[in-house]
Amino acid sequence: MEKQKTTLTFYGGVNEIGGNKILLEDKKVRVFFDFGQSFNMGTDFFTGWLNPRQINGLGDYFEFDLLPKIKGIYSEKQLTFTDLPYTKPEIDAVFLSHAHTDHIGHTKFLDEKIPIHCGYGTKIFIKSMEETSSLKLGEHPYKTFRTGDKIEIGHLVVEPVHVDHSIPAAYGFIVHTSEGTIVYTGDLRAHGPRKEMTKEFAEKAYGSEPIAMISEGTRMVEEERRQNYSELEVKKLSNEIVSATKKIVFVTHYGRDTDRFRTFYNVAKNNDRKIVISTKTAHLLSRLVQDKRLHLPDPLKDENILVYYKRKKTGSFLETDYYVWERRFMEKMVNHEFVRKHQSEIVMDLDFYQFTELIDIKPAPDSHFIHSMSEPYSEEDIEDEVMHNWLDHFKIKFQQLHASGHMSRQQLTDLINYIKPKKIFPVHTEHPELFRAVNKNVHLVKPREEYTI
Ligand SMILES: [Zn+2]
């Protein structure tokens, strides 16, 4: 059915950080921008080990209205046990801004006939994630793009432009509709190692004289309480820690933040230490080296990288103890005994959920742990408490060092003032009302309501 107006409907990412699902309808064309899973979706009904059942597909989600009942978007299999009958796809395409779960997680529910457009690097992230975890997004037809491409969906033209974020291959979009241009920021920052990319996006967005801008607002807050460094500061401060100690230094960061990986890789190298990574990180790096523009080291070839193997099955580090995808890196294998003996020569990636390895590694007292992730939102965070109990038990010193993937309130204000959109639709934020201080024409979006452009 042809629409006479151009509309936006927000099915996720409204008054929350993450879970973006933005439907753009323009005449005959219907396109989604991102189809993410929100972080707090369903937490009123599901918690811990109480999860929606995979076997029931969308059934458990529909029960609590966690996903909208829209026809022509979901896969037939996912709808089997629901009262929403399957119909042929009524969506022309889905565009993904980047590979974070809160932007791509719910594509697993989409009809496999709907093409998914994403960055070349984003597809590598998705494939690596599917190979090394239980998360499967399904057999979608992926079409990859790079900056400079113009993708035509009917009369609609979508221009992806790279931006800097805490994962490579992140994009914003400039969308040319029949009513004028709409700009979607995706997630972005202006203080990262590739801030030039964000600048390029801003320039193109400004040049397109947008009638509307869909803007993220993660750090659009009254007062920022959490500490924030630039990537360069994280590097400098962690280098100070590593260069001043003869003890082992553990670090934890978001696995797919390859800028942070590079930071610790360089810090280790500068201090004549090796970096010890997990098999999962090794797998991801071995895939990402395909994208030459990312300039990442190959874990199989780079002598500064060692791969940590946990005790599994027989406990004798036999090849057959490990998943097939893990076996490729065994020539670079180190285990707890090696790490224990070479503590002064190592910087080790150690995720919170792998802390039991500390029991085997037996770090010397006064070793270091750099927490290079967001600080917990609440002071009663249980995992945070458990983490500190472990560190105290092993007498490990804790250091918080993180650079955010998002713009500060001031940077975002500057960006909007520069781009000068006629209207703003805030998403990916808990404080859309704060955008009013920047621009008079802000729509405080309500979920699942249609807005005419
Ligand atoms: Zn993100």
Boltz pocket constraint, residues with backbone or C-beta under 6 A from the ligand:
constraints:
  - pocket:
      binder: B
      contacts: [[A, 98], [A, 100], [A, 165], [A, 187], [A, 405]]
      max_distance: 6.0
